[in-house]
Amino acid sequence: MYRAIRIPPEKGEEIREKAIVGKFLDTTRKIRKVQTKKGAFLEIPVTWDAGETIEGFPVIEQEDIEFLKPPQPLKEYLKGSLSETELALVPSGWHVLGDIIIVRIPDELDKKKNLIARALLSMYPKCRSIVRDFGIEGQFRQPKRELLLGSGTETIHKEHGCLFKQDVTKVMYSRGNLEERKRMSRLGKGEVVVDMFAGIGYFSIPMAAHGKPEKIISIEINPESFAYLKENIRLNHVEDIVTPVLGDCSQSAPEGEADRVIMGYVGTTHHYLKPAIKALKKSGGILHYHETVPESLAKTRPEERIKKAAGSLGKKVEVLETRRIKKYSPGVLHVVVDARIFE
Ligand SMILES: C[S@@+](CC[C@H](N)C(=O)[O-])C[C@H]1O[C@@H](n2cnc3c(N)ncnc32)[C@H](O)[C@@H]1O
């Protein structure tokens, strides 16, 4: 967890100086402007020993943390320990999840992995562990990862005011889906929603916390993700909105109940279109259908698949929007289609 003092913008310089003099300014994070219901504020990042209030301003837990770029690139930390050829292969990016850094290291640097881990930890003194990533596999979307350095692989990541507890070696958390998670948090007011591939609550938790639906039925097949889904429902105090269901959504999804169905899964999502459409109310509703698709087919194939499944159930489709989520692999996009299904 990271702390900050939230202050009126005009107090910014004065409090920043006090934090420097008092040695409690956290220089690894950015000073951020935030807009709250009470107006605009500055958040000055502070260290753990900063106390509970500073100059009468409360110390809060900071959300959506932004780290400052480290003073020098990772390569600089490794100069002298790696050859020029090896330095050229050193990763230039990594993912900070809670207090854990996840990094891909090419096979050629296998023997240097611990040196790289130590260098990363010295760049981010607030982080606890360094984990090497080898990609995601299987229906459960489980990551292949190895703890290189540190004291554990479970963390709590804070995003958009929500807490996501997870073990980074057991469940995935896609950086590329950040905007989609935020978008889902704005939808669903007063609705019944079915989240067919709930994972640890990627979409269900922000929607329940911010969108205020009447009910979300969150289905997850992997018992390890399901355990975190239940924990995250509790951590975010959304027990009265989210009902977790352990099972295969093609069998466990309700029929005729939902105003909205989220299909946040890629690979074989189209196999689940019929149960998704059946989950919607008889009068219809909205589908958020995810697909990984060759770039040249992105505007046609996902729509055609929805129309085919809906047609076979005697339903009509109005495509509202097709959004690009991220580049999935060379020449392949991850897209989401918002479609209204009706009679
Ligand atoms: C990991 S999530 C996708 C990523 C997520 N949308 C994000 O924002 O990062 C997909 C989840 O669907 C689950 N899943 C796969 N097949 C399923 C099925 N038939 N029924 C229910 N859950 C399923 C997987 O176990 C996985 O946890």
The ligand as a Gaussian input file, in Angstrom:
#p B3LYP/6-31G(d) Opt

LIG

0 1
 C       -8.275000     -14.313000     -16.952000
 S       -9.832000     -13.808000     -17.406000
 C       -9.515000     -12.719000     -18.780000
 C       -8.773000     -11.473000     -18.400000
 C       -9.550000     -10.307000     -17.852000
 N      -10.656000      -9.978000     -18.708000
 C       -8.670000      -9.066000     -17.550000
 O       -9.190000      -7.935000     -17.516000
 O       -7.470000      -9.167000     -17.286000
 C      -10.639000     -15.181000     -18.094000
 C      -11.141000     -16.147000     -17.027000
 O      -12.114000     -17.003000     -17.610000
 C      -12.057000     -18.260000     -16.939000
 N      -12.761000     -19.260000     -17.767000
 C      -12.327000     -19.886000     -18.871000
 N      -13.275000     -20.723000     -19.362000
 C      -14.366000     -20.590000     -18.542000
 C      -15.658000     -21.165000     -18.538000
 N      -16.031000     -22.030000     -19.478000
 N      -16.528000     -20.803000     -17.567000
 C      -16.159000     -19.906000     -16.615000
 N      -14.938000     -19.345000     -16.559000
 C      -14.046000     -19.663000     -17.523000
 C      -10.567000     -18.504000     -16.766000
 O      -10.297000     -19.436000     -15.745000
 C      -10.069000     -17.068000     -16.450000
 O       -9.986000     -16.859000     -15.065000

